[in-house]
Amino acid sequence: MEAGFQAPEDATLTANDSERRRDLRLSTSGGPYRVSFRFRDQCVTQARLANVSAGGCGLEIQMADARDLDPGAVLEAFFLLHPDLPCVPLQATVVRMLGKVPGKTGGYVLAGVDFTLITPFVRQLIRDHVQAHAGVA
């Protein structure tokens, strides 16, 4: 763990806003949160983590890296790149995509992913991180 780490000022916890939400989320925009993953034979090394929960996360992915991604895509070797989160290879599945439209070649898309291969221990470590940095006991 990194000594003196502070959550970004805009880090917030969002409550379960619908039946689809199983876990509380931490907004990580503007903070030192990144992910890397492999999709087919492509390695994506610098996607930004927009939010994280024990069940999955929201990603900002450059359009060039998201060109072949669609809901249902399986992301292998999925690593959460933050000193306070477990750095173990996970598997995730894309469940939603926003901002991917025909002809779009620049900018980024938002992808919602669910963790599909995760141990209860790692899930709890992520849950603890979300609660600690959002000020929830």
TALIN-V542133 format. One record per helix or strand. SS is the DSSP state (~ for helix, > for strand). FROM is the first residue (numbers start at 0). TO is the last residue. Records with the same first field share a line. If there is no record, write none. Layout:
BEGIN
SS->FROM-TO ; FROM-TO
END
This chain:
BEGIN
>->12-13 ; 24-26 ; 33-38 ; 41-51 ; 55-61 ; 73-80 ; 89-97 ; 107-116
~->62-65 ; 119-133
END
